[in-house]
């Protein structure tokens, strides 16, 4: 009999986390103007409140945040699906600038061999773009650049340019405006030097 209140409390807490995770994603998309719903400032406040429920506003080393993050990952709710579904089309772009010893420069995007792999890369770029950790971002970009090194053995340096894709509003799209790009980060990789990030 004493276990019923404990089970009920755990049930309520679990679904609070699910609701907060999915609502946070939805509020964030609306607040940034990425939907047809008008963006109002209270969507930003709602996103901050749901982030606080999930302890996202705490430092990364905070024990509560780490414990909650572990629980959310084990339960499969670490990424809220929101109203607009997971893996909304890529909001970030990564371009590799390949420099050869003879002075040639070529440009290349991360290569994929299937639509499923393309979706995974788009999700990875979203994760890279959303992270607040500069070290993690640089590490992930470096991992993607390593596959380019293998395909282009004679490249001396690679500059990885990471940017955001800015989509037009519905009205601007109807008037013919298309997406534009905003520079965020650049990382230079050399075969003989450690990578250096340039925000």
KEPAKOL-167186 format. One record per residue (C-alpha): x, y, z negated; residue in one letter. Coordinates in steps of 0.001 Angstrom, whole numbers, padded with zeros to 6 digits, always signed. Layout:
BEGIN
XYZA
...
***
This chain:
BEGIN
+000000+000000+000000X
+002831+002391-000798X
+004297+001843+002657X
+001304+003354+004486X
+002155+006996+003638X
+005786+006387+004650X
+004731+004879+007996X
+002265+007703+008589X
+004896+010359+007778X
+007410+008672+010108X
+004768+008445+012852X
+003928+012164+012532X
+007622+013151+012460X
+008422+010994+015494X
+005647+012559+017570X
+006630+016017+016361X
+010068+015391+017885X
+008501+014136+021142X
+006227+017198+021325X
+009049+019598+020488X
+011371+018048+023083X
+008873+018127+025931X
+007498+021556+024976X
+011007+023034+024777X
+011702+022017+028381X
+008378+023435+029571X
+008729+026710+027638X
+012276+027131+028957X
+011233+026658+032579X
+008341+029113+032236X
+010436+031681+030359X
+013123+031631+033095X
+010473+032194+035785X
+010979+028809+037466X
+007256+028063+037720X
+004232+029863+039142X
+003078+030612+035574X
+003841+034250+034661X
+006842+034592+032353X
+006086+036251+029012X
+008499+036869+026170X
+006629+034586+023774X
+007666+031576+025887X
+011273+032377+024968X
+010312+032575+021289X
+008453+029260+021567X
+011538+027666+023147X
+013689+028907+020258X
+011227+027521+017689X
+011147+024079+019315X
+014954+024147+019581X
+015079+024851+015828X
+012795+021860+015146X
+015299+019715+017073X
+018237+021385+015241X
+019638+022631+018562X
+020458+025996+016991X
+022857+024388+014498X
+026613+024018+015143X
+027575+020827+016994X
+029368+019469+013907X
+026335+019954+011635X
+025424+016562+010050X
+021676+017173+010420X
+022037+018006+014111X
+024242+014952+014702X
+021871+012619+012833X
+018852+013995+014662X
+020616+013797+018030X
+021476+010150+017328X
+017848+009374+016452X
+016538+011183+019542X
+018921+009274+021807X
+018094+005914+020248X
+014374+006671+020575X
+014832+007811+024195X
+013489+011318+023625X
+016754+013298+023713X
+015612+014961+026940X
+012059+016222+026984X
+010248+015579+030224X
+008155+018691+029966X
+005186+019346+032162X
+007332+019627+035267X
+008915+016154+035067X
+012577+015227+034629X
+015261+016060+037150X
+013648+019118+038648X
+015576+019683+041915X
+019169+020766+041464X
+019638+024183+039916X
+023439+024094+040189X
+025972+023585+042949X
+029588+022417+042870X
+031937+023102+045789X
+035497+021836+046045X
+038020+024093+047771X
+040794+021797+049027X
+044230+023366+049526X
+046829+021548+051655X
+050603+022045+051719X
+050475+023485+055262X
+048110+026265+054153X
+044844+024730+055365X
+041754+025145+053190X
+038686+022920+053467X
+035429+022907+051529X
+033616+019836+050350X
+030605+018960+048198X
+030563+015929+045879X
+029854+012913+048084X
+027111+010387+047470X
+026171+007252+049371X
+022450+007037+048559X
+019461+009149+047548X
+019569+007603+044068X
+023221+008612+043666X
+022327+012119+044868X
+019664+012362+042153X
+022209+011252+039546X
+024720+013869+040711X
+022008+016555+040630X
+021148+015503+037058X
+024838+015562+036121X
+025238+019072+037570X
+022204+020179+035534X
+023849+018747+032405X
+027148+020483+033234X
+025344+023777+033811X
+023369+023606+030582X
+026178+022592+028242X
+027611+025193+025905X
+030904+023350+025549X
+033586+024721+027861X
+035804+021677+027256X
+033010+019230+028154X
+032116+021225+031275X
+035714+021275+032483X
+036155+017567+031758X
+033049+016618+033753X
+034063+018799+036712X
+037542+017248+036583X
+036017+013749+036715X
+034064+014706+039843X
+037196+016253+041374X
+039181+013036+040847X
+037072+011194+043419X
+037949+013945+045900X
+041670+013476+045101X
+041332+009786+046015X
+039762+010606+049390X
+042248+013380+050227X
+045674+012182+049115X
+047521+015044+050858X
+045678+017825+049004X
+047985+019827+046732X
+045392+021729+044664X
+041649+021702+044252X
+039597+024642+043105X
+036185+023568+041820X
+033622+026380+042035X
+030484+025870+039965X
+027458+028082+040444X
+023740+028385+039867X
+021177+028173+042629X
+018773+031097+042327X
+015387+030216+043797X
+013121+033010+045053X
+009720+033672+043534X
+006686+032310+045349X
+005969+035737+046848X
+009574+036205+048029X
+009592+032692+049512X
+006436+033474+051494X
+008194+036585+052839X
+011069+034418+054106X
+013608+034787+051311X
+015595+031635+050544X
+017783+030551+047655X
+020960+032393+046752X
+023949+031434+044622X
+025451+032910+041489X
+029079+032181+040578X
+029500+030772+037053X
+032875+029013+036678X
+035969+028031+038640X
+038508+025389+037676X
+041887+024864+039347X
+043332+021371+039431X
+046827+020465+040556X
+048583+017124+040756X
+051401+018414+038536X
+049610+020766+036160X
+046899+020522+033557X
+043522+021905+034691X
+042749+025483+033801X
+039239+026935+033560X
+038412+030412+034760X
+035023+031592+033574X
***
